[in-house]
């Protein structure tokens, strides 16, 4: 951020209003997506979309001056806003990875199997760290079997050694890194990596997060810098929420494209404007 990157309270309030419009559209799309019978990848994508909407509501509630909480005294908690924005962006990447990107059926099947391996590997590690005695025999029996199935999968041979090891370790739900996944997005997203890194640093109480604290910043009061940061974060969440809404409409053109057509139009209009203004804000 430079000295010229100063956004007024009016700019902030306008962003808050625009975000509220998109959030209403997202809720409408989420409601329209309920109970749809479809293939596994889209079922999982719909689950993540629901999560995206819930996170987006929480994000809105944290923004000072929002019309939901109506706090008598505003709390400008930038680190918490950054943490939720980071959570949202990570969920969006998984949404894109599982439900949106156009890949072969073999790769979709592989991505789902790798996801379940990660899920059960994480459960095993979590339960193993529990100080109480938990029976882990089923995990210890089945995890090697699942890894063997991954190794025998036709798509596994298309991965390089690093990607293969990444999947087999069970420590990642994807075979690629976040930066590699971000690079696969089909629209300009040059701001995503550095803003994701910014938010990640804000999550942890390290020097990056607290060194800028002063009599003005980091005290819960409105200030020029953190107001601008919140405008950026809101803009970014809106960009990827509007993209997710449009993706849901493509997945379910009858159920969502028709029933929630106005909501999709709102998302399309906001996304198009953000693409036009992208160079100016990121």
TIBASE-773159 format. One record per atom (N, C-alpha, C, O): z, y, x. Coordinates in pm, whole numbers, plus 50000, padded with zeros to 5 digits. Example, Ala and Ser with C-alpha at 12.3 -4.5 7.8 and 13.67 -1.06 7.14 Angstrom:
507804943151319507804955051230507804967051320508464966851424507084977551285507144989451367507875000351290508045011451341
% end
This chain:
500004988150084500005000050000500005012450087500725012950187499205022450053499155035050125499735046050040500055043949923499875057950098500455069250024499645073049902500185078349805498335070249906497505074049793497625064249676497205067249565498215052549703498375042449599499615045349515500565037449514499605056349445500745060349364500325060149217499355066749178501055052649139500755051548997501895057648916503075055048942501535065748820502525073048741503155064248635502735052948612504185069548570504815062348460503825060448346503865050448275502935070048329501905068748225501005056848257500655049148167500625055348382499805043848423500545030748395499955021048347501815030648425502635018748402502695015348253502515003748215502945025348169503055023048024501725018147967501705009747876500625023248019499305018647973499085004048011498544996247933499495000448132499374986448176500254977448089499844966348053501434982048057502344974547972501714971947835501814960847782501084981947779500434980547648499264970747655499114962147567498444971947759497294963047775497744948547792497144939347736498814946547871499364933147891499834927347758499584915647728500514935447678501004930847549499894926047458500064916247386498754932747462497604928647380497104914847423496824906347340496994912947554496504900047604497514888847576497124877647544498794891947588499814881847562499734876947418499864864947393499524885947324499354881947185498164872847167498214863247090497084875747240495884867247234496184853447291495734843347237496934852947400497264840147463498104831447371497884819347364499044837447301499884829947207499024824147095499224812647055498064831947045497164827146939496344815146987496174805446913495844815847109495064804747165495934792447184495494781247157497144794347231498054783147251498364776147119498404763847113498574783847015498844778046884497624770446831497774759946769496424775646857495204769146810494944756146885494234747446835495504754847006495254743047088496164731347054495984720347107497124733346967498064722746934497444711246859496674713246764497764698946900497334687046827495904682746846495434674046774495204688546941493804684746964493744671447037494424669447137492924662246987492724649347052491564650647151490454654147112491824647747276490804649647379491084640447497492024632547493490284641547602490464633047719491654637547802492154648647787492074628547891493334630647965493374643748042494384650748038492294647148112492334659148195492594671648110493294680748154492034671947990492214683647904493574683647838494124694247807494124671847815495504671247765496454677247868497334685247835496264673347994497124678648101496884693548120497834701048144495634697948110495324712148124495964720248013496434731448035495984714647892496594721647779498094722947798498684733147762498704712747856500134713647888500394725147984501344732947967499544726148085499724736848183499444750448119500114760348150498474751048029498204763747961499414768247881499764780047879500044758647813501264761847739502314767647834502994777347802502434761547951503364766348053502984780548097503844789048115501684782848115501214796148154501624806748052502054817648089501494803447925501834812947820503334815747820503754827247807504134805347834505594807147839505984815947957506804825047944505394813148073505684821348192505254835748167505944845148205504094837348103503584850848077504514858647985504664870748000505144851847889506114858347801507344862547881507824873847867507844853547964508994856748047508694868448140509524877348158507514868348198507094879348286507144892648210507644902648262506614892748089506594904948007508004909847977508274921847979508894900447949510284904047917510994910348036511934918148018510554907148157511174912948276510664926848309511324934348382509514930448255508954943548287509744954448215509914953748093510234964248286511004975048223510204982248116509014985048134510854985148005510184992247896509394983447804508694988447716509484970047822508714961147734509254961947591510424965047570508394959247492508814960547352509584948647297509944948647179509844938447380510544926447332512044927947349512804926647253512484930747471513924931447496514544944647452515704945047411513764955447460514214968747418515564972347479516484976747409515684970547610516924973947680517204988947673516304997147689518464992347648518845006547643518695012947781518345024647793518985005047885518815009848021517875000448095518124988448104516795005948147515794997748215516334992248348517074998948420515944979848377516304973548504515014970548579514214962248536514814977348692513604975348772513894964948880514184968248995513794952248839514094940948927512804935348984512294925148937512264942049085510974938049141510974923849198510014916549172511984919449275511924905749328511804895049220511094885149239512494896949107512394887048999511014887248935510474876748900510454899148918509094900448864508104893448959507214886348914508274895549089507394889249188507514874049182506514866949192508744868949166508964854449161508244848249042507624837649055508324854748927507654849348808506134850448822505414841348780505654861348881504214862848904503704851648995502634845948970504464848649099504094837749190504044824449115503114816649133505034821849033505094809548954503864808548864503264797948851503494819748803502324819948715501054816548792500254808248748500854822948907499644820848985499524806349031498434800649030500644800449070500634786449113500254777348996499484767849013500784780348877500444772348759498964773848725498314764248685498444786048742497024788048713496144779648804495154773748759496484778848931495694770949025495674756148985494644749548997496804751048938496844737048891496034735448763495384725248742496084745448678495274745448555493794744448590493064736448532493364752648684491964752448727491614739048791490564733248763492494734048877492254721748952492114709748860491244701348881492964708748759492954696948671491984698048555491354688148518491844709948497491104710848372489834718848371489044717648277489594727048474488494736748464487354733748559486194733648518487654731148685486584729748785485664718148748486114707448709484374720548763483364710348734483254700748852482744704448958483714688548833483634678248936483244665048870483184664248747482984654748950482574641848895483734634948824484894638548841483394625048743484424617348674485314609948773486514608548753484704605248882485494598448986486534607849044487694604049065486124620149070487074629549130488164633349032489324634749070487804635048905488824638148804489854626948798491054629448795489364614648796490264603048791491154602948915492344599948905490584606049031491354606349155492404617449151493554615249190492024629149104492984640349098494164636949008495304640349039493894630248898494974626348808495884615948872497114617048864495294605948938496104595549004496944601549116498104597849134496364610849192497114617449300498264625749243499334626649302498014631749128499054639549062500244630849023501394634649043499954618848967501034609848927501774604349048502984602149043501044601949157501704597449280502674608049330503794604949370502254620549327503134631449369504354632349278505484634149325504124631149147505214631749050506284621249082507474624449090505854608849099506814598049122507434598649261508584594549281506674603749358507224605449492508324615949491509344614349557508104626649417509114637249407510354632249333511474635549370510134624349229511274618649157512094609649250513324609949250511384601749328512064592649421512904600449522514064597249547512304610849580513024618849678514214626049615515284627249676514034630749493515114637749424516274628349393517424631449421515944616749334516994607149298517694601549423518894598849421516924600049531517494594649654518514604349714519454599949781518344617349690519264627349744520504629049657521444635949695520504622649540521664623449452522844615949515522684604449557524004622349522525164615549585525664603549506526344594949562525344602749377525734591149299524734579849324523624582249372525134567849291524264556449316523264554749202523644552549087521984555749236520914554049138520034542449182519724541149301519634534149088518784522749120517354527749147516674532549056516914526549271515594531349310514604519849331513504521949383514974507949290514154496149319512754497049257511774492749317512664502649136511344503849072510434513149151509254510149170510984524349197510194533549278509754526649408508594527549447510684520049473510384513749601509394502249587508704498649683509334496549470508364485949443506984491749408505964486949457506974502049323505704507049267504994517549351503764518349347505734525749426505074536149505504074530549606502974535949617504404519849680503404514249772502164509049698501044509849749502364503749577501234498849497500324510449458499104509449467500924521549415500154533349375499404539349493498274544049479500044539249610499374544349730498174535549766497124540549806498334522549751497244513349779496074515849683494914515549724496394518349556495344521449457494614534349493493404535449474495364544149545494754556649589493774553949704492664559049705494204545949800493374542849916492104535249877491074536549943492194527349771491044519349727490134526849630489094521749590490534538949593489744546749498488434551349563488444555349679487314550749492486014554749550485994568849608485334571349708486724578149545486694591949592487504593949719487274603549793488444585049745489304586449863488474586949991488834594050085487364579549995486524579050115485824592350141485364594850253485724600750040485054613650056485964624250118485494635150153487234621350131488174630850189488234629350340487994618450393488544640350410488764639050553490174633450578490954631950483490494630450703491764623850733492964632450692493964627350642492854645350715493954654250679494204654050528495354653750484493134654250450493264653950304493814640450258494644639950167493364629750321493864616450286495364615450311496114610450228495784620350426497204619950460498024628750366499154625450330497444639750327498114649050236498414642150103499504643650048497444634850052497624627849924498614616349938499524614849857498434608250041499264596350058500724599650087501614591650059500964611350141502344615350170503144617350041504374616350042502444620149931503114622549804503834635849798504594638449705503594644549897504274657449901503464668649838503954679849824502224665749801501364675949741500654670249619500194658849623500554678049510499864673149391498344674449403497614669349318497854681149507496424682849527496034678049666496874677449756494764674649683494334670149814493904681849903493554679750019493934693949850493554705649928494704715749930495624715049848494634724950025495654735150036495434745949929494374746449866496424754449911496284765349814495124774549851494354778649764494994777749979493914786750021492554780349995491604787249956492444767250017491184760249988490894760249839489754761849797491934758349760491764758249615491384772149565490514773549479492024782349618491694796149579490234799349609489574806449533489724793949719488344796649760487324790349665486154793849667487774781049583486864774149490486754781149354485944777149271487554791349333487484798449205486094804649190485544809949286485514803949069484124808249050483924823149026482854827448984484974831049052484854845549034485594852449149486434846149213485304865049177485944872049288487474871749276488034875449173488124867349382489584866249380490164869349517491134863149560489544878949586489944881849723491384886749733491984885949840491944891849622493314897049624494354885949613495534888249639493934874049575494894863749536495764859049652496984857949637495174856149766495944850549876497004860149928498164856449945496594872549954497594881550014498664885749914499804888149953498324886549784499334889849685500264877949661501464879649640499704865849665500544853749653501524853049770502684849549752501044856449889501924856450006503014867049993504174864650028502624878749942503614889349920504714884449825505894885849855504304878749712505284874349613506144862949668507344862149639505544854149746506304843049805507404848349896508524843149895507104858649974508114864550061509214871549983510364871950027508864877049868509874883749785510844873749723511984877249692510384861349705511224851049643512434847849731513524845349679512244848049862513294844049955514034856350006513424866750033515324855250019516144866650064516124867650216517164867150281514934869250270514754871150413514534885950440514574894050347514314889450566514144903550603512984910050528513044921850493511924902250504510784907850431511234913350296510774923850252512124906150230512544909750096513564921050093513514929650005514494921250190515584931050180515494942850277516244952550261514604942250376514574952950476514114966350419514444976850474513344965950310512854978450250513854984550152513614995250097514974977650131515984982850038516574995850094516844996950213516785005450005517295018450045518115024449932518475017349838518415037149941519115043949831518215045549710518675049149602516915043049728515945044449620515425030849575515415027849455514985022649669514365009849637515374998449636516374998749708515084988449553515894976249553517254977749487518144969649511517424988149404518714990449339518634989549187519594992549116517474985149137517314983648992516874996248922516764996448799516625006849000516185019448941514675021148958514095015749052514055028648868512625031148877512315039249002512995049049033511295035149074510835042649191509335040749207508755031349151508725049549282507275049849293506695036749345505735031449288507275031349451506725019349514506835007049425505845000049404508005004549373508194992449291507494993649156507134983549096507325005849108506535007648986505085003549012504454996948929504555007549127503185003749162503074988649182502104982449138504074982649247504074968149266504024960849131503314950949115504794965849035504824959248903503504961048829503084952048756502864972448848501544974248787500564964248847499804957948774500574962848979499704953149045499964939048994499034931648963501254935348986501604921748942501154919248799500644908548768501344929048713500904927648574499394926248567498864917948493498704934448644497234933748649496784919848692495854914248636497464914348793497074901448846497334890148747496474881548728498494890248683498794880048583497794880948468497334870748417497454893048427496474894748319495124888948358494454882648276494734891048481493424886148526493324871048510492344865948455494324863948557494254849348555494644843548419494234832448386495434850848341495714846548204494464847948119494154839048039493734858748135492494860448058491474849848098490734844848013491414846448226490524835748270490914822548208490044814848165492214819748203492684807248143492344806547994491974795947944492474817647925492134818047783490664814647762490324806747674489794820647843488364817947830488044803447863487154797447803488764797947960488544783747994488954774647879488274764747852490044778047813490474770047697489434770547587489194760447519488814782047568487774783247465486554774747499485884769547410486254773247628485134764747669485484749947654484624741847619486754746647679487174732647662487104728547515486674717547482487524737747428487624734647285486914745547204487564753647138485574745847209484824756547144485014757346993484994768246935485214745846928485404745946782486824749846746487044758646662487784743446809489184745546773489684759346815490474765546743489224764346932489714777146981488664788046968488974799046924487444785047005486384794946999486164800646859485754812146844486454792546758486274797046619487584802246561487654813546512488634794046568489924797546508490534809846574491084818546507490434810346707491044821446781489984830046850490174834946961488874831746781487744839046839488084853346881487634857846986488874860346800489244874146832490104874646958489974883747040490984864846972491844864147090491004862047216491254868147319490004853247205489124850747319488334863247354488104866047472487904870847252487174883247276488024893347353487534900347440489314893947319490234902947390490314899047537490254907547626490454885847561490534880947699489244883847775489274888047890488114881547710486824883847775486664898547812486204901747922487034907447720486904921847745487794926147862487364934047947489024921147866489934924847974489464919148107489504926048209489004906748105488534900448228487324907948283487244910548403486384911348196485174918348239485524931848301484944935848402486464938848241486874951748296487534950048432487324958048523488344939548445489004937248573488004933648681488164937648797486964926148646485924923048743485204935848787484834937248904485014944848695484364957648725485234966348813484744973048904486564966048786487504974548860488114967648981488954973449050487704955249008488394947049108488524953849243489594953449304487444960049292487494966149424488454977949429488934981749536488734983749313489594995449313491064992349319491855000849361491444980349278492874977249270493314966849370494514965749399492404959449424492814948649515492144950049652492374941849740
% end
